Each structure stands twice: as C-alpha cells, then as structure tokens.
C-alpha cells in the first residue's frame, strides 16, 4: 500500500470508565485505548494506534470522546461500527465513524472541550447513580457555589486547580468559557467548557466549589486561589466517577463531520 492508500478514520466513542485505568495505554492495566485498539486491529487486519481528544483518568466516563486512527483497510464505516460494537465489552460503544482529512488530529485540532460533573446531594445514597455521581450528603449552599463559579470564568492561570506538575504545567493559562451549575434536587450538575484542561482541573474546580457549598471557605476565596496559584489553597479533588467528557469542538471547516456529544 502507498501513502495515498492510507485512510484516516475518526471515531465518536462513549464509555463507562468504572473498570478502566483511564483512556491511555498502560502496561499490565486494562484501558479504554487498549481495548479499542485490540478490536480495531482485528477488524482492519493491521496494527492500529488511536489518538484521542483527551486522555481521561481512571474512572472518568465519556459520551463524546473523539479519536482517530490510520488504516489501509478498505472497510466501510457502517460495517466498521457494527463490527466493533459486536466485539467490544458492554461498557464501550463506538457511536459513529467517518473518514477524516489526512491532516486531521483528534487532540491537536480540538479547540474546546466540555465536561459534565454529576453530584447526588441527598442524605440517602442513590443506587442507580452510584457509578455516575458523587454522593454528598451534607446540605450545600448552591447560591454561594454559583457566585464562586463566576469568579473562575474567563482566561486565568489555573495552577491552583491542577493536581500534579505535568507537561501541561508549562502553559497553565486556560480560558474557561462556561461554568454552570444546574440544580435539580437532589441532582446538581456542573457544566465546564474550556479551550483545554490541566491535569484534574475539572475535578479540582468541582471539589473546591463543593467546599464553598459546605461552608468550608467563602465564595470570594476562589479569586484569591487564582491569584496565589498554589494547589494547597484550593479545595479537594472531586472523585473521578462523577465526571463525563461530553463534547469536543473543532475548528470550522477542519473536521466537522459530526458533533461529538451534546452541548
């Protein structure tokens, strides 16, 4: 096969991250990437390497993860989706597959990502939401949480809301376009949209807002955290199982073959 015979395929993937050690390949660990690559290799009769829009952590879920891979297989998209879903475990679903431009990149062409975090705020745990929502039994001051959230919207250095120093720490400035709290008792949903997220930034923001809601710190302290840029001043990191990657946006005209998840 020549380079011209190679195709770039874009996938829209959903998964329950409960039993996976995150998206990214790891030695001696079950990951979403590894599970998908194994099935793709069998479907295309060749080695496959997936590149995702975001490397979700262990226990984090996705409804709109985007990934791409290259192949010389001539398999059509509908049979590819049907075949993959017949081979994959029940907690991973390929929602759609399309051919992408040769220069498309799931990670580097992404311009915005939207995460949703779910919280069950009730004295009694929820059986059905246990895998998908953080149970917080204490009464929360939601207006104070919303006031604190507004202080985080905009372009800031989010060093106070990253858990560890990684490669992204060299560029800790991010633009948080949207941070909305939707209160539908006993459900509290956080919607976070940004041009990028530092390591565990979304979960650190949620944990800090919950600390405000519990009365552990005033809403205005969030502004001080941004200015201090010290992780120890912010609140705890929320558990992974309440977090979902729901949407990835790409540059107009670059790779708009489908919408990755709901807005």
N, C-alpha and C positions, 0 to 999 in steps of 0.2 A: 504493500500500500504506500502511496505517496502522501505528502503533507496535505495535498488537496483532497484526498480521500478521508481525511480525519474530520470528524464532526464534533461539535461542542454541544452538549445536551444540558439543559437547565431543568432542575427538579424543584418542585414545591413539596415540602415534607412536613408532616406532623408526627409528633411522638410524645409518649408519656415517658418522662425521664427517670421515673422512680427506680428502676433496676439497673440503670446505666451509670457508668463513671464519666458522664459528660459526653459531649459530641466527639472530642478529639481522640484519635488513636492513642492507646497507652499499652505498654507491654503487660501481658497477663491480666488484662482487665477488659470487661465487656463494655464497648462503647457504641454509640449510635453510628458513627462514621464507619467503624469496623464492620458492624452488622450489615450496613447498606452496601459497602464495598464488596463484601463477600458475595452477596446476592447479585450485584451488578456484574461482577466478573463472570459468574455462571451464566447470566443472561446474554452477555456480549461475547463470551468465549475469549476473553482477554483480560489483562491486568487493568484495574481501574483505580484511580486516585481522585477522591472527591475533595472539592474546595467549598467551604460553607461561608455564608454571610457572617455568621457569628459562632464562636466556639462556646456553646452553652456549658455550664458547670454540671457536676453530678447532681442529679435530682431535679434539674430545671427542665421544663416542658417546652414544646413548640407547637404552634398551629400554622406558622408561616415561615419556617426555615427555608432558605434558598441555598441550593448547592449546584455546582456544575462539575462535569467530567468530560474527558475526551475519549472518543472511541472510533475505531474503524469499522465497527459493526453497521450493517445496513438495516437493523431492526427499526420498525416504525414505532411511533410514540405510543399509540394505544396498546399494542401488544406488550410494549415495554412496561407500561404502568400495570397492566393486568398481571403480567408475569411476576413482577416484583412483589406486588401485594399478595400473590398466592404463596410466595416463598418467605416473605418477611414475618416476624412474630407479630402478634396482635397489637403490640404497643408501638409499632412504627407503621405509618401509612404514607405512601407516595401519592399525593393528591393530584399531581399533574406533571407532565414532561413536555418540553418544547425544544426545538432546535434554536440555538442562540448564535449570535455572531461569533466569529472565531476569536475576536479580541475581548469578548465579554468575560468579566471576572466577578463571581458572586460576592466576594469580600471587598475588593478594591473599588468596584463601581457603585457600591452601596452609598447612598447619601443620607439616609435616615433609617433609624430602627425604632420600632415601637414595642415596648414590653407592657404587659399587664401583670399586676400582682394582686392576688385574691387573699382576703382575710376574713375569717369567720369570727365575729365579735359577739359571743354569747357565753353565758356561764356553762352551758352544756355543749360538749363537742358535737360536731356533725359527722355522722357515719359516712354519708355519701361524698362529702367534700374533704375528707381526711387527707387524701393524697394530693389535693389540689388547692388547699387553702391553709394558711397559718391560723391556728386556733389561739385567739387572745381572749381570755375570759373576763378581764377587767373592763369596766366601763371606760370609754375613750371620749375625750373632748374633741370631737370632729371639727368644730369651727376653728379651734386653735391649730389643729393639724393642717387645715386648709390655708390658714394665714401663714404658717411656716413654709408650706409648699410654694407659695407665691414668691418667697424670697429666693428660691432656687432656680426659678425660671429665668432663662437668658444665658449669655455666654460668661462662664466663670472658670476659674481654676478649681477643679473638683478633687484636689488632692486629699481633702478631709474625708472624702467618700469613696476612697479606694482602699482595698484591704491589704494589698501587698505591692511591693515595688516590682513592676514587670517592664517589658519593653514599652508599653503604652505610657509609663510614668514619665518618659521624656517629654511627652506632649499632654499634660494633664488638663489643658483647656478644652472644654466641650461646650456646645450650645444645646441647652435643654429647652426645646421648643415648647413642650407641653408637659405639665404635671397636674393631673386632675384626680380628685377623689370623688368617687361616686358612692354615696351612702344609701344602701338599700337594706336596712336592718333585717337580719343580723349580718348581712354581707357588706363588706367595704372593699371597693375595687380601686386600685391605683393605676392610672394610665400614664406611662412615661415615654416621651418621644424625644429623641436627640440625634445629633449627627454622628454620635458614637458614644460608647460607654466604657469607662475604665473598669478594671477588674473588680467585679462585685459592686459596682457603683449603684445599680438599681436597687439591690438588696440593702445596701448601706443607707440609701435615702429612705427607703420604707422603714427600716429599723429605727432610724432617727425620728421620723415623723410619728411612729408609734410611741417612742419615748416622750415626745411632746404631748401626745394624747393621754398618756398615763400620768402626766404632771411631773415627770422627772426633770424636765427642763422647759423654760419658756419658749414660745414661738420665735421670739426675736433672737434667741441664741443661735439659730441656724445661720443668720447673717454673720455672726462672729466666727462660726466654724469655717465658713468660706474664706474669710479673710485670714484666719490663723493657718489654714492649710495643714492642720495636724489631725490625723485619723483618730487619735485618742480623745479628741474633744467631741467627736460626733457620737451618735448612739450605736447600739449593737447592729450586727448584720442580720437581717431577716432570714429565716430558713429558706432553703432552695425550693421546696416543693410548692410554694405559692406563686412562683414566677413562670411566666409564659412569654416566649418570643412570638409575637402575633403578626408582625408586618415588617417588610423590608422594602424601602423605596429606592429606585434607581434613577439615574439621570435621564431626562426626557430624550427619547429617540435612541437611547443606548440599549435598553433591554426591557421594553415594556410589553412583553408578550403576554404576561398575566400579572395580576395583582397578588402579591404574596401575603395572603391572610386578610383579615378585616381591619378596617381603620378604627 
